[in-house]
Amino acid sequence: YAHSGSISAEFVTTSANGGPADFVHDFGNLTSGHYELSMWVMVLEGSGGYVNLMHTGGAAGVWALGTYFEGDGSGYITAGGVNYPFIHTVQDWNELKFDINMDTDQCEAFMNGTSLGSWQWSYAENATTGGSNQLAWLDIFAYGPTGWLGHYFIDDVSFEEVDGTAVQ
């Protein structure tokens, strides 16, 4: 499967705890600027998917948000302890996009061009405290939310400054 070209990254787990595949992109602990991160995600029928962004990386890392794809076409992004629900098309490509503005400490998420909501970027995934106005990692982990084993594909990941400059 591929959104464009002929290959994409496949993430599969047979364990409810996820793994072993774990792709991490280190952004170098960005603390200012306005960025757009987008990717295309295809979750296979009957499976789940997962993507997170982290304020700080490493063993003691702090999650900024978690994105949970369920195999029935539902899903949600958790940020600041709030779930922002979305619908995705199973067995097809869906665009997941984040508009992250560290200069104003705001983040807005989109699924297939529809805004899911916005929140203070410095929130942690499950609380309004404990985060930071920083972007350290994109973590794509072979996992599915409760009840779904992860099996999904990621393609065409893009990270740009809002002025259109490709960053990484």
N, C-alpha and C positions, 0 to 999 in steps of 0.2 A: 504494500500500500504506500502511496505517496500523494501528497497534495499537489506538489509540483515536482518535476524531474522524475526520477525513477526509484529513489530510496527515501526512507524516513527512519526515525529511531523507534524501536519497539520496546515496550516495557511490559514484562510478564512476571507474575508471582504465583506461587502455589501455596503460600502461607498467609494466613489472616493478618500476620504481623508485617507483611510486606517484605520486599527485598527479593533477591540480593542486588538487583540492578539499582544504582543510585547515581544519577548524573548531576553534577554540581558545576555551576558556572560562577566563578568568583568575580564580582564587579569591582573589587578593590576598595570596599567600604566608602562608597559615594555618600557625601553629606550635603551636597547642594546640587541644584540644577533641576531641569524639567525634562522628563524622559517618557518615552512610550515603549513598552515591552509588549510584543504580540507573538502569538504562536498559533498554529493550527493543531487541533487535537481530534483524534478519532478513537472513540471507545467502542470496543466490540460488544455485540449484543450479549447480555447476560454477565458482563464484566464491569469493573469500575476503573477509575483513574484518579490520579492525584498529582498536584503541582503545588509547591509552596515558594514563597519569597521570605527571605530572612533578613532581619536588621543586623544581626551579628552571626558569624559562622562558627564552626568548630563544635567541639563536644558540649560546650555550654551555650550554644547558639540560641538566639531569640527569634522566634517566628513572627513575621509581620502579618502573614495571612496564609490560609490554607484553602486550596480549591479542590472540591470533592465532586467527582463525576460518578453518578450511579448508573447501573446498567439498564434502568428503565427509562432513561432520558431525562431524569431530574438531576439536580445538583445544587450546590451552594458554595459560596465563598464565605469563610469566617474571618472577620477582622474586628478587633475591639470587642470581642464576645458576642457579636451580632452575626447571624446567618443571613446572607444575601442570596435568595434562591434564583435559580435559572433553569431553563429548559435547553437541552442540547439534542441533536439528532444522532441517535445511536447508529453505528455502522456507516457514518458519513463524517466529513470534515467540518469542524466548528472552529471559528476564530475566537480565541480568548485574548483580550487586550487589557492592559493596565496603563493608565495615565498617572504617572507618579511625579508630583511636583514637590520636591523637597524645599524649594524656596518659599512655598506657602503652606507646607506640611499637610498636603492633601493627596488623596488617591481616589481615582474613579475606575471602576471595573466595567468591562463590556463583554457580552457574549453575542456573537454574530451581529455586532453593530448596535445592540440594545444596551443602554446603560442599566447596570444592576444596582447602582448606588455609589455613594462616595462617603469617605470617612477621613478622619485625621490620620495621616500616614504614620505618625509615630506611635500609634496604638500597637500593642502586641496582638497576636492572633486571638487569644481568648480573654483579653482584658484591655482596659483603657490605660493601664499603667504597665510599666516594665519594658516598653519598647523604646525606640530611639528614632530620630529623624535621619535614618541612614539606610542604605541598601547595600548589603554584603553579598548575598547569594541568591541565585535561582536554583532550586532543588527539585528535580524531577525524579521521584522515587517510585519504584514498582510497588504500587499499593492501590487498594480500593477501599472506599468507606465501608463501615460495618455492613456485613451481609454480601459484599461483592469482592471477589478476588480481582486484582488488577490485571488488565490486559488491554493495552492502548498504544497508540502511535502518536508521536509528536513530529511536526515538520515545519519548515519555514519560520524558525525563531528569528525575531528581529528586535534589536534594541537600539533606539535612536534618540538623540536630543530632539525636542519638539520642533526645533527649527529645521529638522530634516537631516542633520548630520549623523551618519552611522557612527556609533560609539564602539561597540564590541560585537 
